[in-house]
Structures are given as C-alpha cells and as structure tokens.
Amino acid sequence: MKPLIVCCVLLQVYNFVDNHLKFDGVALIAGKRYYFGTEGGTSVFYNLVKSKAEEKSENYIYCEQVFVFEDGLSNLREIIMLKRKR
C-alpha cells in the first residue's frame, strides 16, 4: 500500500477502509506522523477520519492511536487502529 504522503492517497486509503471494513473488523495503519512539505501523514489521516465521522450519525469509521515510536532522532512513527461504529 502507498504511504500516507499526499492528501489524495489519504482519501483513497480512507475510501478503501470504508468500503471493506466489517463491523467486527479492525484495520491497522502505520506511518510517519508528518511528511513535511506534502500535507500528509498519520496526523492528517486521523483528522480526515474524524471529519468523515462527523458527517455521519451511524456506520462510520473512527480511529485510535495504538502505538507511537519515538527515538528522539527522527520523525514520529505511529500505528493507528480503525474500527467501524454502528
């Protein structure tokens, strides 16, 4: 799968998960929190998921941060979990 680098890829990933994630399913996505100069990363994806959830009253995708990799030397990397809410 393509990394979460640019906004058009973020929407493609969201649409893929929205079309295929079952109610009892889980999707895990790992990536860098920021891709500088590209308007992408897990932080932007998290905000996209949140805004899409606000548009719906039921059957929406939500996400949670599962783990953050911080070594103090490089960009933060994280794993986010997506689930469907009825």
MIRO-43154 format. One record per residue (C-alpha): residue in three letters; x, y, z. Coordinates in Angstrom, 2 decimals, decimal comma, padded with zeros to 5 digits, m for minus. Layout:
BEGIN
+--------+---------+---------+---------+
| residu |    east |   north |      up |
+--------+---------+---------+---------+
|    ALA |       X |       Y |       Z |
...
+--------+---------+---------+---------+
END
This chain:
BEGIN
+--------+---------+---------+---------+
| residu |    east |   north |      up |
+--------+---------+---------+---------+
|    MET |  000,00 |  000,00 |  000,00 |
|    LYS |  001,12 |  003,53 | m000,68 |
|    PRO |  002,39 |  005,57 |  002,25 |
|    LEU |  000,21 |  008,34 |  003,65 |
|    ILE |  002,26 |  011,00 |  001,91 |
|    VAL | m000,21 |  013,15 | m000,02 |
|    CYS | m003,83 |  014,10 |  000,54 |
|    CYS | m005,17 |  012,20 | m002,50 |
|    VAL | m003,66 |  008,97 | m001,14 |
|    LEU | m005,18 |  009,65 |  002,28 |
|    LEU | m008,65 |  009,80 |  000,75 |
|    GLN | m008,00 |  006,62 | m001,27 |
|    VAL | m006,94 |  004,77 |  001,89 |
|    TYR | m009,98 |  006,06 |  003,79 |
|    ASN | m012,36 |  005,03 |  000,99 |
|    PHE | m010,77 |  001,58 |  000,79 |
|    VAL | m011,18 |  001,02 |  004,53 |
|    ASP | m014,72 |  002,42 |  004,49 |
|    ASN | m015,72 |  000,08 |  001,65 |
|    HIS | m014,13 | m003,08 |  003,08 |
|    LEU | m014,08 | m002,86 |  006,88 |
|    LYS | m016,74 | m005,02 |  008,51 |
|    PHE | m018,41 | m004,12 |  011,80 |
|    ASP | m016,25 | m006,55 |  013,76 |
|    GLY | m013,11 | m005,81 |  011,75 |
|    VAL | m010,02 | m003,78 |  012,54 |
|    ALA | m007,62 | m002,00 |  010,20 |
|    LEU | m004,13 | m001,07 |  011,37 |
|    ILE | m002,19 |  001,64 |  009,58 |
|    ALA |  001,41 |  002,53 |  010,30 |
|    GLY |  003,16 |  005,61 |  009,04 |
|    LYS |  005,01 |  008,77 |  009,89 |
|    ARG |  003,06 |  011,38 |  011,77 |
|    TYR |  004,20 |  014,11 |  009,36 |
|    TYR |  005,52 |  014,07 |  005,83 |
|    PHE |  006,89 |  017,59 |  005,68 |
|    GLY |  006,08 |  019,57 |  002,54 |
|    THR |  003,47 |  017,07 |  001,31 |
|    GLU |  000,46 |  017,70 |  003,56 |
|    GLY |  000,34 |  014,04 |  004,54 |
|    GLY |  000,97 |  011,69 |  007,42 |
|    THR | m000,96 |  009,89 |  010,11 |
|    SER | m001,96 |  013,15 |  011,83 |
|    VAL | m003,66 |  014,39 |  008,65 |
|    PHE | m005,27 |  010,98 |  008,12 |
|    TYR | m006,56 |  011,00 |  011,71 |
|    ASN | m008,18 |  014,40 |  011,09 |
|    LEU | m009,71 |  013,14 |  007,83 |
|    VAL | m011,28 |  010,16 |  009,60 |
|    LYS | m012,59 |  012,41 |  012,35 |
|    SER | m014,17 |  014,84 |  009,87 |
|    LYS | m015,79 |  011,98 |  007,91 |
|    ALA | m017,22 |  010,57 |  011,17 |
|    GLU | m018,78 |  013,94 |  011,99 |
|    GLU | m020,65 |  013,81 |  008,66 |
|    LYS | m022,41 |  010,56 |  009,61 |
|    SER | m024,60 |  009,68 |  012,58 |
|    GLU | m024,09 |  005,92 |  012,27 |
|    ASN | m021,98 |  003,35 |  010,44 |
|    TYR | m018,84 |  005,47 |  010,48 |
|    ILE | m015,13 |  004,76 |  010,83 |
|    TYR | m013,23 |  006,01 |  013,86 |
|    CYS | m009,58 |  005,69 |  014,77 |
|    GLU | m007,40 |  005,40 |  017,83 |
|    GLN | m003,67 |  005,77 |  018,26 |
|    VAL | m002,27 |  002,35 |  019,20 |
|    PHE |  001,45 |  002,99 |  019,47 |
|    VAL |  003,98 |  005,77 |  018,89 |
|    PHE |  007,63 |  005,13 |  018,04 |
|    GLU |  009,78 |  007,96 |  019,36 |
|    ASP |  013,54 |  007,71 |  019,23 |
|    GLY |  014,21 |  011,43 |  019,63 |
|    LEU |  016,23 |  011,50 |  016,42 |
|    SER |  013,69 |  011,12 |  013,62 |
|    ASN |  010,09 |  011,77 |  012,70 |
|    LEU |  007,47 |  010,19 |  014,95 |
|    ARG |  006,05 |  006,97 |  013,61 |
|    GLU |  002,76 |  005,62 |  014,82 |
|    ILE |  000,22 |  002,88 |  014,41 |
|    ILE | m003,43 |  003,82 |  014,30 |
|    MET | m006,37 |  001,45 |  014,53 |
|    LEU | m009,58 |  001,95 |  012,58 |
|    LYS | m012,91 |  000,42 |  013,54 |
|    ARG | m016,48 |  000,82 |  012,41 |
|    LYS | m019,07 |  002,24 |  014,79 |
|    ARG | m022,77 |  001,46 |  014,39 |
+--------+---------+---------+---------+
END
